[in-house]
Amino acid sequence: MNNGKQSVIEVPISMIIIHPLAQPAFECDRDLVRQCNQKVAISWPALSELLEYPKVIRAGQYFQVISGWSQLLNCPESNDLSLSVVCIETLDTTEIEYSAWAYIISRLM
């Protein structure tokens, strides 16, 4: 990824959206048929998901996720919840698609 400034911040879930260039990879991940009982997976999050922060870039009042969205797949859409994210100051548009697809491929390995 780029050498730009990155910081971990708390963001209300209502202000987090998927970046349009990352949307195809996100939808592919969301629509995958998992080989496990999803009720168990939802109630017992993987340690990797607990330690993984969504990577976002700021776009106006919203934060657009480019990768690391695993916590968002089963997250309730409540206005009072917030999530720690890694906010990346600048990123080339070519890196956004690459990061999104690299993220989903890493989750499948």
C-alpha positions as CSV (number, residue, x, y, z in Angstrom):
1,M,0.0,0.0,0.0
2,N,1.1,3.6,-0.2
3,N,3.5,5.4,2.2
4,G,0.8,8.0,3.2
5,K,-0.2,8.8,6.7
6,Q,-2.4,6.1,8.5
7,S,-4.1,6.3,11.8
8,V,-6.6,4.2,13.8
9,I,-9.7,6.1,14.7
10,E,-13.2,5.3,16.0
11,V,-16.0,5.9,13.5
12,P,-19.8,5.5,13.9
13,I,-21.0,2.5,11.8
14,S,-23.6,4.8,10.2
15,M,-20.7,6.7,8.6
16,I,-19.0,3.7,7.1
17,I,-19.7,2.6,3.5
18,I,-18.0,0.4,1.0
19,H,-15.9,2.3,-1.6
20,P,-17.4,2.0,-5.1
21,L,-14.2,0.5,-6.5
22,A,-14.1,-2.1,-3.7
23,Q,-17.8,-3.0,-4.1
24,P,-17.4,-5.9,-6.5
25,A,-14.9,-7.6,-4.1
26,F,-17.1,-6.9,-1.1
27,E,-20.2,-8.4,-2.8
28,C,-18.1,-11.5,-3.9
29,D,-17.0,-12.0,-0.3
30,R,-20.6,-11.4,1.1
31,D,-22.1,-13.9,-1.4
32,L,-19.6,-16.7,-0.9
33,V,-21.2,-19.9,0.3
34,R,-19.2,-20.7,3.5
35,Q,-18.3,-24.3,4.5
36,C,-19.3,-23.7,8.2
37,N,-22.4,-23.1,10.2
38,Q,-22.9,-19.3,9.9
39,K,-24.8,-19.0,13.2
40,V,-21.7,-20.3,15.1
41,A,-19.4,-18.2,13.0
42,I,-21.5,-15.0,13.8
43,S,-21.7,-15.7,17.5
44,W,-18.0,-16.7,17.8
45,P,-15.9,-14.2,15.7
46,A,-12.5,-15.4,14.6
47,L,-9.6,-13.9,16.4
48,S,-8.3,-12.5,13.1
49,E,-11.6,-10.5,12.7
50,L,-11.2,-9.1,16.3
51,L,-7.7,-7.9,15.5
52,E,-8.4,-6.7,12.0
53,Y,-9.4,-3.1,11.3
54,P,-11.3,-2.1,8.2
55,K,-9.1,0.1,6.0
56,V,-10.9,3.3,4.9
57,I,-10.4,6.6,3.1
58,R,-12.4,9.6,4.0
59,A,-14.9,10.9,1.4
60,G,-16.8,13.9,2.6
61,Q,-18.7,12.9,5.8
62,Y,-18.3,9.2,5.1
63,F,-15.5,6.7,5.5
64,Q,-15.2,4.4,2.5
65,V,-13.9,0.9,3.2
66,I,-11.3,-0.4,0.7
67,S,-10.4,-3.7,2.6
68,G,-10.7,-5.4,5.9
69,W,-14.5,-5.5,6.0
70,S,-15.0,-8.8,7.7
71,Q,-16.4,-7.2,10.8
72,L,-19.0,-5.4,8.7
73,L,-20.4,-8.6,7.1
74,N,-22.3,-9.4,10.3
75,C,-22.4,-6.1,12.0
76,P,-25.8,-4.7,13.1
77,E,-26.6,-1.3,11.5
78,S,-27.0,0.6,14.7
79,N,-26.4,4.3,14.8
80,D,-25.0,4.1,18.4
81,L,-22.2,1.6,17.5
82,S,-18.7,2.6,16.4
83,L,-15.9,0.7,15.0
84,S,-12.1,1.2,15.0
85,V,-10.8,1.7,11.5
86,V,-7.4,2.4,9.8
87,C,-7.9,5.7,8.0
88,I,-5.5,6.1,5.1
89,E,-4.9,9.7,4.2
90,T,-4.2,9.2,0.4
91,L,-4.4,6.3,-1.9
92,D,-4.2,5.9,-5.7
93,T,-7.5,4.7,-7.2
94,T,-5.6,1.8,-8.9
95,E,-4.5,0.6,-5.4
96,I,-8.1,0.5,-4.1
97,E,-9.3,-2.3,-6.4
98,Y,-6.1,-4.2,-5.9
99,S,-6.4,-3.9,-2.1
100,A,-10.0,-5.1,-2.1
101,W,-9.3,-8.2,-4.2
102,A,-6.1,-8.9,-2.4
103,Y,-8.0,-8.9,0.9
104,I,-10.7,-11.3,-0.3
105,I,-8.0,-13.7,-1.8
106,S,-6.2,-13.6,1.6
107,R,-9.4,-14.6,3.4
108,L,-9.8,-17.6,1.0
109,M,-6.3,-19.0,1.7
